[in-house]
Amino acid sequence: MPVLLCSVVLLVPFRLLAQSTPKEVGPAMPADAPPRKVVIGTSMMQFWHEHEGLDARLATLASIVDRIGVEAKHKYSTHPDLAVITEYAVTGETSDLAKGAVPLKGRVLDVMGAAARRNSTYVVFGTILKEEDGSYSNAAVLLDRQGRPAGIYRKVHAVADRGKETLEGGLTPGKSFPVFDCDFGKLGIAICFDMSFDDVWEAYRRKGAEIVLWPSQSPQTIQPRWRAFQNKYYIVSCTWRNNASIFDPTGDLISQLVGSEGVLVDQIDLSYALIGWQPKLDNGRLFSDKYGRAVGYRYSEAEDGGIFWSNDPKIPIMKMVRDLDVELMSDCLNRNLRVEQKLRPGLPSMD
């Protein structure tokens, strides 16, 4: 049994040690935030085959949104909040950007906007985007529930072509990491190779993203788990092969589609508490013994921590935490830093 009153399931970032004074760890959770259930649909489909033409491709992509809509109604009796389609989905890969890239306005927006409207969902899809200034971007387009453009993320870390001074055949890299305010929460987007660069994930943490979508040809799971754990937000992958996955803020892989092409639909809650081991927690049973089905959680004895949420709007998760006199992991770490600072003025030397 652990001997500490709280176990360190959140690593203190290196940047904390470089500060002259301790920095608070973890985001502040509103005192009584009600449950915020979000139904997310992602997908896995490969597009290495010869492009079948824009109309046929858009029909395929719209059918993915429709399949997510059907699955959401079957599992949760509601429409999806978010339907995600992978990198390059509209255009596929192309060696001729002038011929292969497409503008958003016109047929693409008409078909994908109609899919968003009939399923009452936000939709994200990947494409090689022909920009109004004549340049090209590896882009992920966000449409709102009415099928209107709600934002575009342009891949910042596009892949450099080996032996050339170009990116992905002539694409222009993106310049920023926008966070989009959706009616269910704050959304960030990264694309494929972005996974390997710290600035993407740090920017979304600082800007308060709650979910980061990752449409990608690469089906990684180790890096996404680390990014979710490190920054305390959900990450949803949408891929061409192997797996499509959802990772929670503890770094746990909570839902996964493996092997064959298809869709994956799951529900998450954006009002949650991250709690580490404490003597009375009993691997989470302290909550379920008192609140029954009104509470939900995933607790790992191996990791000495878990994520907890409420299923009852009348009893927010933070009220449960207060009533049970349980300490959040962020509060535990911050308390530890404050005590250290009193007993050892200044921060430890890195030399």
TORKOL-4160 file (C-alpha; in steps of 0.2 Angstrom, whole numbers, padded with zeros to 4 digits, m for minus):
351
<pt num="1" X="0000" Y="0000" Z="0000"/>
<pt num="2" X="0007" Y="0017" Z="m0004"/>
<pt num="3" X="0013" Y="0027" Z="0011"/>
<pt num="4" X="0010" Y="0044" Z="0004"/>
<pt num="5" X="m0006" Y="0053" Z="0007"/>
<pt num="6" X="m0007" Y="0057" Z="m0012"/>
<pt num="7" X="0003" Y="0048" Z="m0026"/>
<pt num="8" X="0011" Y="0057" Z="m0040"/>
<pt num="9" X="0001" Y="0053" Z="m0055"/>
<pt num="10" X="0004" Y="0070" Z="m0063"/>
<pt num="11" X="0023" Y="0073" Z="m0066"/>
<pt num="12" X="0028" Y="0091" Z="m0062"/>
<pt num="13" X="0034" Y="0098" Z="m0079"/>
<pt num="14" X="0053" Y="0102" Z="m0081"/>
<pt num="15" X="0048" Y="0120" Z="m0084"/>
<pt num="16" X="0042" Y="0121" Z="m0066"/>
<pt num="17" X="0060" Y="0118" Z="m0060"/>
<pt num="18" X="0066" Y="0133" Z="m0071"/>
<pt num="19" X="0055" Y="0145" Z="m0062"/>
<pt num="20" X="0061" Y="0156" Z="m0048"/>
<pt num="21" X="0045" Y="0152" Z="m0038"/>
<pt num="22" X="0034" Y="0137" Z="m0038"/>
<pt num="23" X="0020" Y="0137" Z="m0051"/>
<pt num="24" X="0003" Y="0130" Z="m0048"/>
<pt num="25" X="0000" Y="0113" Z="m0056"/>
<pt num="26" X="m0016" Y="0109" Z="m0065"/>
<pt num="27" X="m0031" Y="0119" Z="m0071"/>
<pt num="28" X="m0044" Y="0126" Z="m0059"/>
<pt num="29" X="m0061" Y="0117" Z="m0060"/>
<pt num="30" X="m0076" Y="0127" Z="m0057"/>
<pt num="31" X="m0083" Y="0123" Z="m0039"/>
<pt num="32" X="m0100" Y="0116" Z="m0045"/>
<pt num="33" X="m0099" Y="0113" Z="m0064"/>
<pt num="34" X="m0113" Y="0101" Z="m0069"/>
<pt num="35" X="m0110" Y="0086" Z="m0079"/>
<pt num="36" X="m0105" Y="0090" Z="m0098"/>
<pt num="37" X="m0108" Y="0074" Z="m0108"/>
<pt num="38" X="m0101" Y="0074" Z="m0125"/>
<pt num="39" X="m0104" Y="0061" Z="m0138"/>
<pt num="40" X="m0089" Y="0059" Z="m0150"/>
<pt num="41" X="m0088" Y="0049" Z="m0166"/>
<pt num="42" X="m0072" Y="0045" Z="m0174"/>
<pt num="43" X="m0067" Y="0034" Z="m0188"/>
<pt num="44" X="m0054" Y="0024" Z="m0197"/>
<pt num="45" X="m0053" Y="0023" Z="m0216"/>
<pt num="46" X="m0038" Y="0022" Z="m0228"/>
<pt num="47" X="m0037" Y="0032" Z="m0244"/>
<pt num="48" X="m0022" Y="0025" Z="m0253"/>
<pt num="49" X="m0032" Y="0019" Z="m0268"/>
<pt num="50" X="m0035" Y="0030" Z="m0283"/>
<pt num="51" X="m0046" Y="0044" Z="m0280"/>
<pt num="52" X="m0063" Y="0040" Z="m0287"/>
<pt num="53" X="m0068" Y="0058" Z="m0290"/>
<pt num="54" X="m0074" Y="0072" Z="m0279"/>
<pt num="55" X="m0093" Y="0068" Z="m0279"/>
<pt num="56" X="m0090" Y="0050" Z="m0275"/>
<pt num="57" X="m0077" Y="0054" Z="m0261"/>
<pt num="58" X="m0089" Y="0066" Z="m0253"/>
<pt num="59" X="m0103" Y="0054" Z="m0253"/>
<pt num="60" X="m0092" Y="0041" Z="m0244"/>
<pt num="61" X="m0087" Y="0054" Z="m0231"/>
<pt num="62" X="m0105" Y="0060" Z="m0228"/>
<pt num="63" X="m0109" Y="0042" Z="m0226"/>
<pt num="64" X="m0097" Y="0041" Z="m0212"/>
<pt num="65" X="m0105" Y="0055" Z="m0203"/>
<pt num="66" X="m0122" Y="0047" Z="m0205"/>
<pt num="67" X="m0115" Y="0030" Z="m0198"/>
<pt num="68" X="m0109" Y="0040" Z="m0183"/>
<pt num="69" X="m0126" Y="0048" Z="m0181"/>
<pt num="70" X="m0135" Y="0031" Z="m0181"/>
<pt num="71" X="m0122" Y="0024" Z="m0169"/>
<pt num="72" X="m0125" Y="0038" Z="m0157"/>
<pt num="73" X="m0144" Y="0036" Z="m0157"/>
<pt num="74" X="m0142" Y="0018" Z="m0154"/>
<pt num="75" X="m0130" Y="0019" Z="m0140"/>
<pt num="76" X="m0135" Y="0035" Z="m0131"/>
<pt num="77" X="m0152" Y="0040" Z="m0139"/>
<pt num="78" X="m0145" Y="0057" Z="m0145"/>
<pt num="79" X="m0136" Y="0065" Z="m0159"/>
<pt num="80" X="m0117" Y="0065" Z="m0159"/>
<pt num="81" X="m0109" Y="0081" Z="m0154"/>
<pt num="82" X="m0094" Y="0078" Z="m0164"/>
<pt num="83" X="m0090" Y="0068" Z="m0180"/>
<pt num="84" X="m0072" Y="0066" Z="m0185"/>
<pt num="85" X="m0065" Y="0061" Z="m0202"/>
<pt num="86" X="m0046" Y="0058" Z="m0205"/>
<pt num="87" X="m0032" Y="0068" Z="m0213"/>
<pt num="88" X="m0032" Y="0071" Z="m0232"/>
<pt num="89" X="m0049" Y="0062" Z="m0233"/>
<pt num="90" X="m0057" Y="0074" Z="m0246"/>
<pt num="91" X="m0043" Y="0074" Z="m0258"/>
<pt num="92" X="m0032" Y="0059" Z="m0253"/>
<pt num="93" X="m0013" Y="0061" Z="m0256"/>
<pt num="94" X="m0008" Y="0069" Z="m0272"/>
<pt num="95" X="0008" Y="0074" Z="m0281"/>
<pt num="96" X="m0001" Y="0088" Z="m0291"/>
<pt num="97" X="m0008" Y="0100" Z="m0279"/>
<pt num="98" X="m0014" Y="0112" Z="m0292"/>
<pt num="99" X="m0026" Y="0097" Z="m0298"/>
<pt num="100" X="m0029" Y="0088" Z="m0282"/>
<pt num="101" X="m0032" Y="0102" Z="m0270"/>
<pt num="102" X="m0050" Y="0109" Z="m0267"/>
<pt num="103" X="m0058" Y="0125" Z="m0260"/>
<pt num="104" X="m0070" Y="0124" Z="m0246"/>
<pt num="105" X="m0083" Y="0134" Z="m0254"/>
<pt num="106" X="m0094" Y="0125" Z="m0267"/>
<pt num="107" X="m0096" Y="0106" Z="m0268"/>
<pt num="108" X="m0086" Y="0101" Z="m0252"/>
<pt num="109" X="m0095" Y="0113" Z="m0241"/>
<pt num="110" X="m0112" Y="0109" Z="m0248"/>
<pt num="111" X="m0111" Y="0090" Z="m0245"/>
<pt num="112" X="m0102" Y="0090" Z="m0229"/>
<pt num="113" X="m0113" Y="0104" Z="m0222"/>
<pt num="114" X="m0128" Y="0094" Z="m0226"/>
<pt num="115" X="m0121" Y="0079" Z="m0217"/>
<pt num="116" X="m0118" Y="0090" Z="m0202"/>
<pt num="117" X="m0136" Y="0097" Z="m0202"/>
<pt num="118" X="m0145" Y="0081" Z="m0204"/>
<pt num="119" X="m0135" Y="0073" Z="m0190"/>
<pt num="120" X="m0135" Y="0089" Z="m0179"/>
<pt num="121" X="m0117" Y="0087" Z="m0176"/>
<pt num="122" X="m0100" Y="0097" Z="m0177"/>
<pt num="123" X="m0090" Y="0089" Z="m0191"/>
<pt num="124" X="m0071" Y="0089" Z="m0194"/>
<pt num="125" X="m0063" Y="0083" Z="m0210"/>
<pt num="126" X="m0046" Y="0083" Z="m0217"/>
<pt num="127" X="m0042" Y="0090" Z="m0235"/>
<pt num="128" X="m0028" Y="0098" Z="m0245"/>
<pt num="129" X="m0036" Y="0115" Z="m0245"/>
<pt num="130" X="m0034" Y="0127" Z="m0260"/>
<pt num="131" X="m0033" Y="0144" Z="m0251"/>
<pt num="132" X="m0040" Y="0160" Z="m0258"/>
<pt num="133" X="m0022" Y="0167" Z="m0261"/>
<pt num="134" X="m0018" Y="0152" Z="m0272"/>
<pt num="135" X="m0007" Y="0143" Z="m0258"/>
<pt num="136" X="m0011" Y="0125" Z="m0252"/>
<pt num="137" X="m0013" Y="0119" Z="m0234"/>
<pt num="138" X="m0015" Y="0102" Z="m0225"/>
<pt num="139" X="m0031" Y="0107" Z="m0216"/>
<pt num="140" X="m0044" Y="0101" Z="m0205"/>
<pt num="141" X="m0061" Y="0110" Z="m0207"/>
<pt num="142" X="m0073" Y="0112" Z="m0193"/>
<pt num="143" X="m0091" Y="0114" Z="m0197"/>
<pt num="144" X="m0105" Y="0118" Z="m0184"/>
<pt num="145" X="m0121" Y="0109" Z="m0182"/>
<pt num="146" X="m0129" Y="0120" Z="m0195"/>
<pt num="147" X="m0116" Y="0115" Z="m0208"/>
<pt num="148" X="m0107" Y="0132" Z="m0207"/>
<pt num="149" X="m0088" Y="0134" Z="m0207"/>
<pt num="150" X="m0083" Y="0136" Z="m0188"/>
<pt num="151" X="m0065" Y="0136" Z="m0191"/>
<pt num="152" X="m0050" Y="0129" Z="m0200"/>
<pt num="153" X="m0034" Y="0121" Z="m0193"/>
<pt num="154" X="m0019" Y="0121" Z="m0204"/>
<pt num="155" X="m0005" Y="0109" Z="m0200"/>
<pt num="156" X="0009" Y="0118" Z="m0193"/>
<pt num="157" X="0022" Y="0104" Z="m0193"/>
<pt num="158" X="0019" Y="0098" Z="m0211"/>
<pt num="159" X="0032" Y="0085" Z="m0216"/>
<pt num="160" X="0048" Y="0091" Z="m0225"/>
<pt num="161" X="0051" Y="0082" Z="m0242"/>
<pt num="162" X="0068" Y="0073" Z="m0240"/>
<pt num="163" X="0081" Y="0081" Z="m0252"/>
<pt num="164" X="0070" Y="0096" Z="m0255"/>
<pt num="165" X="0066" Y="0113" Z="m0247"/>
<pt num="166" X="0047" Y="0109" Z="m0248"/>
<pt num="167" X="0034" Y="0102" Z="m0236"/>
<pt num="168" X="0022" Y="0088" Z="m0242"/>
<pt num="169" X="0024" Y="0092" Z="m0260"/>
<pt num="170" X="0022" Y="0111" Z="m0259"/>
<pt num="171" X="0011" Y="0114" Z="m0244"/>
<pt num="172" X="0012" Y="0130" Z="m0234"/>
<pt num="173" X="0013" Y="0127" Z="m0215"/>
<pt num="174" X="0001" Y="0134" Z="m0203"/>
<pt num="175" X="0005" Y="0148" Z="m0191"/>
<pt num="176" X="m0006" Y="0146" Z="m0176"/>
<pt num="177" X="m0015" Y="0134" Z="m0164"/>
<pt num="178" X="m0033" Y="0140" Z="m0163"/>
<pt num="179" X="m0045" Y="0134" Z="m0150"/>
<pt num="180" X="m0063" Y="0133" Z="m0156"/>
<pt num="181" X="m0077" Y="0137" Z="m0144"/>
<pt num="182" X="m0090" Y="0124" Z="m0148"/>
<pt num="183" X="m0107" Y="0123" Z="m0139"/>
<pt num="184" X="m0100" Y="0107" Z="m0129"/>
<pt num="185" X="m0083" Y="0114" Z="m0125"/>
<pt num="186" X="m0066" Y="0120" Z="m0131"/>
<pt num="187" X="m0059" Y="0111" Z="m0146"/>
<pt num="188" X="m0041" Y="0110" Z="m0153"/>
<pt num="189" X="m0035" Y="0101" Z="m0168"/>
<pt num="190" X="m0018" Y="0094" Z="m0173"/>
<pt num="191" X="m0014" Y="0084" Z="m0188"/>
<pt num="192" X="m0002" Y="0068" Z="m0190"/>
<pt num="193" X="0016" Y="0074" Z="m0188"/>
<pt num="194" X="0011" Y="0088" Z="m0176"/>
<pt num="195" X="0011" Y="0074" Z="m0163"/>
<pt num="196" X="0030" Y="0075" Z="m0162"/>
<pt num="197" X="0031" Y="0093" Z="m0157"/>
<pt num="198" X="0029" Y="0100" Z="m0140"/>
<pt num="199" X="0023" Y="0117" Z="m0145"/>
<pt num="200" X="0007" Y="0111" Z="m0152"/>
<pt num="201" X="0001" Y="0102" Z="m0135"/>
<pt num="202" X="0008" Y="0116" Z="m0124"/>
<pt num="203" X="m0002" Y="0129" Z="m0134"/>
<pt num="204" X="m0018" Y="0119" Z="m0132"/>
<pt num="205" X="m0015" Y="0117" Z="m0114"/>
<pt num="206" X="m0012" Y="0136" Z="m0111"/>
<pt num="207" X="m0027" Y="0140" Z="m0121"/>
<pt num="208" X="m0039" Y="0129" Z="m0111"/>
<pt num="209" X="m0043" Y="0116" Z="m0124"/>
<pt num="210" X="m0053" Y="0102" Z="m0117"/>
<pt num="211" X="m0053" Y="0090" Z="m0132"/>
<pt num="212" X="m0039" Y="0089" Z="m0145"/>
<pt num="213" X="m0043" Y="0080" Z="m0161"/>
<pt num="214" X="m0029" Y="0071" Z="m0170"/>
<pt num="215" X="m0034" Y="0066" Z="m0188"/>
<pt num="216" X="m0018" Y="0056" Z="m0194"/>
<pt num="217" X="m0011" Y="0044" Z="m0206"/>
<pt num="218" X="0000" Y="0038" Z="m0192"/>
<pt num="219" X="m0010" Y="0027" Z="m0179"/>
<pt num="220" X="0001" Y="0030" Z="m0164"/>
<pt num="221" X="m0005" Y="0027" Z="m0146"/>
<pt num="222" X="0010" Y="0030" Z="m0135"/>
<pt num="223" X="0013" Y="0048" Z="m0139"/>
<pt num="224" X="m0006" Y="0052" Z="m0138"/>
<pt num="225" X="m0007" Y="0044" Z="m0121"/>
<pt num="226" X="0008" Y="0055" Z="m0115"/>
<pt num="227" X="0001" Y="0071" Z="m0122"/>
<pt num="228" X="m0016" Y="0068" Z="m0114"/>
<pt num="229" X="m0008" Y="0064" Z="m0098"/>
<pt num="230" X="0004" Y="0078" Z="m0098"/>
<pt num="231" X="m0008" Y="0091" Z="m0103"/>
<pt num="232" X="m0024" Y="0085" Z="m0095"/>
<pt num="233" X="m0036" Y="0085" Z="m0110"/>
<pt num="234" X="m0045" Y="0072" Z="m0120"/>
<pt num="235" X="m0036" Y="0067" Z="m0137"/>
<pt num="236" X="m0046" Y="0058" Z="m0151"/>
<pt num="237" X="m0037" Y="0050" Z="m0165"/>
<pt num="238" X="m0044" Y="0047" Z="m0182"/>
<pt num="239" X="m0034" Y="0037" Z="m0194"/>
<pt num="240" X="m0031" Y="0028" Z="m0210"/>
<pt num="241" X="m0026" Y="0011" Z="m0202"/>
<pt num="242" X="m0023" Y="0000" Z="m0187"/>
<pt num="243" X="m0033" Y="0009" Z="m0174"/>
<pt num="244" X="m0044" Y="0025" Z="m0170"/>
<pt num="245" X="m0044" Y="0029" Z="m0151"/>
<pt num="246" X="m0050" Y="0040" Z="m0137"/>
<pt num="247" X="m0038" Y="0045" Z="m0123"/>
<pt num="248" X="m0043" Y="0053" Z="m0107"/>
<pt num="249" X="m0034" Y="0066" Z="m0096"/>
<pt num="250" X="m0026" Y="0052" Z="m0086"/>
<pt num="251" X="m0018" Y="0045" Z="m0102"/>
<pt num="252" X="m0029" Y="0030" Z="m0102"/>
<pt num="253" X="m0035" Y="0023" Z="m0118"/>
<pt num="254" X="m0053" Y="0022" Z="m0115"/>
<pt num="255" X="m0061" Y="0017" Z="m0131"/>
<pt num="256" X="m0053" Y="0010" Z="m0147"/>
<pt num="257" X="m0058" Y="0003" Z="m0164"/>
<pt num="258" X="m0045" Y="m0009" Z="m0170"/>
<pt num="259" X="m0041" Y="m0018" Z="m0186"/>
<pt num="260" X="m0055" Y="m0015" Z="m0198"/>
<pt num="261" X="m0062" Y="0001" Z="m0205"/>
<pt num="262" X="m0077" Y="0008" Z="m0197"/>
<pt num="263" X="m0083" Y="0021" Z="m0184"/>
<pt num="264" X="m0081" Y="0022" Z="m0165"/>
<pt num="265" X="m0094" Y="0032" Z="m0154"/>
<pt num="266" X="m0091" Y="0035" Z="m0136"/>
<pt num="267" X="m0097" Y="0047" Z="m0123"/>
<pt num="268" X="m0086" Y="0057" Z="m0111"/>
<pt num="269" X="m0089" Y="0070" Z="m0098"/>
<pt num="270" X="m0079" Y="0087" Z="m0098"/>
<pt num="271" X="m0083" Y="0090" Z="m0079"/>
<pt num="272" X="m0072" Y="0078" Z="m0070"/>
<pt num="273" X="m0060" Y="0077" Z="m0055"/>
<pt num="274" X="m0043" Y="0069" Z="m0056"/>
<pt num="275" X="m0039" Y="0061" Z="m0039"/>
<pt num="276" X="m0024" Y="0051" Z="m0033"/>
<pt num="277" X="m0022" Y="0038" Z="m0020"/>
<pt num="278" X="m0028" Y="0043" Z="m0002"/>
<pt num="279" X="m0031" Y="0032" Z="0013"/>
<pt num="280" X="m0050" Y="0032" Z="0012"/>
<pt num="281" X="m0053" Y="0032" Z="m0006"/>
<pt num="282" X="m0053" Y="0013" Z="m0008"/>
<pt num="283" X="m0049" Y="0013" Z="m0026"/>
<pt num="284" X="m0064" Y="0024" Z="m0029"/>
<pt num="285" X="m0077" Y="0014" Z="m0020"/>
<pt num="286" X="m0078" Y="0028" Z="m0007"/>
<pt num="287" X="m0088" Y="0037" Z="m0021"/>
<pt num="288" X="m0099" Y="0023" Z="m0027"/>
<pt num="289" X="m0103" Y="0017" Z="m0010"/>
<pt num="290" X="m0111" Y="0034" Z="m0006"/>
<pt num="291" X="m0117" Y="0040" Z="m0023"/>
<pt num="292" X="m0121" Y="0024" Z="m0033"/>
<pt num="293" X="m0125" Y="0027" Z="m0051"/>
<pt num="294" X="m0124" Y="0045" Z="m0049"/>
<pt num="295" X="m0105" Y="0044" Z="m0050"/>
<pt num="296" X="m0094" Y="0037" Z="m0063"/>
<pt num="297" X="m0076" Y="0034" Z="m0063"/>
<pt num="298" X="m0061" Y="0024" Z="m0070"/>
<pt num="299" X="m0048" Y="0021" Z="m0056"/>
<pt num="300" X="m0031" Y="0012" Z="m0059"/>
<pt num="301" X="m0024" Y="0003" Z="m0044"/>
<pt num="302" X="m0008" Y="0001" Z="m0054"/>
<pt num="303" X="m0007" Y="0020" Z="m0057"/>
<pt num="304" X="m0014" Y="0025" Z="m0040"/>
<pt num="305" X="m0026" Y="0037" Z="m0047"/>
<pt num="306" X="m0041" Y="0040" Z="m0058"/>
<pt num="307" X="m0054" Y="0051" Z="m0066"/>
<pt num="308" X="m0071" Y="0054" Z="m0058"/>
<pt num="309" X="m0087" Y="0062" Z="m0065"/>
<pt num="310" X="m0105" Y="0065" Z="m0060"/>
<pt num="311" X="m0120" Y="0057" Z="m0069"/>
<pt num="312" X="m0133" Y="0068" Z="m0059"/>
<pt num="313" X="m0134" Y="0086" Z="m0063"/>
<pt num="314" X="m0141" Y="0089" Z="m0046"/>
<pt num="315" X="m0124" Y="0083" Z="m0038"/>
<pt num="316" X="m0109" Y="0090" Z="m0047"/>
<pt num="317" X="m0093" Y="0080" Z="m0046"/>
<pt num="318" X="m0085" Y="0094" Z="m0036"/>
<pt num="319" X="m0099" Y="0094" Z="m0023"/>
<pt num="320" X="m0095" Y="0075" Z="m0021"/>
<pt num="321" X="m0077" Y="0079" Z="m0019"/>
<pt num="322" X="m0080" Y="0092" Z="m0005"/>
<pt num="323" X="m0093" Y="0082" Z="0004"/>
<pt num="324" X="m0081" Y="0067" Z="0005"/>
<pt num="325" X="m0067" Y="0078" Z="0009"/>
<pt num="326" X="m0056" Y="0071" Z="m0005"/>
<pt num="327" X="m0041" Y="0080" Z="m0011"/>
<pt num="328" X="m0039" Y="0083" Z="m0030"/>
<pt num="329" X="m0022" Y="0078" Z="m0037"/>
<pt num="330" X="m0018" Y="0096" Z="m0042"/>
<pt num="331" X="m0022" Y="0102" Z="m0025"/>
<pt num="332" X="m0010" Y="0088" Z="m0018"/>
<pt num="333" X="0004" Y="0093" Z="m0029"/>
<pt num="334" X="0002" Y="0112" Z="m0026"/>
<pt num="335" X="0002" Y="0109" Z="m0007"/>
<pt num="336" X="0017" Y="0099" Z="m0009"/>
<pt num="337" X="0026" Y="0113" Z="m0018"/>
<pt num="338" X="0021" Y="0125" Z="m0005"/>
<pt num="339" X="0028" Y="0115" Z="0009"/>
<pt num="340" X="0044" Y="0112" Z="0000"/>
<pt num="341" X="0046" Y="0130" Z="m0003"/>
<pt num="342" X="0045" Y="0134" Z="0016"/>
<pt num="343" X="0057" Y="0121" Z="0021"/>
<pt num="344" X="0069" Y="0123" Z="0006"/>
<pt num="345" X="0069" Y="0141" Z="0000"/>
<pt num="346" X="0071" Y="0142" Z="m0019"/>
<pt num="347" X="0070" Y="0128" Z="m0031"/>
<pt num="348" X="0082" Y="0113" Z="m0032"/>
<pt num="349" X="0097" Y="0116" Z="m0043"/>
<pt num="350" X="0098" Y="0107" Z="m0060"/>
<pt num="351" X="0117" Y="0107" Z="m0060"/>
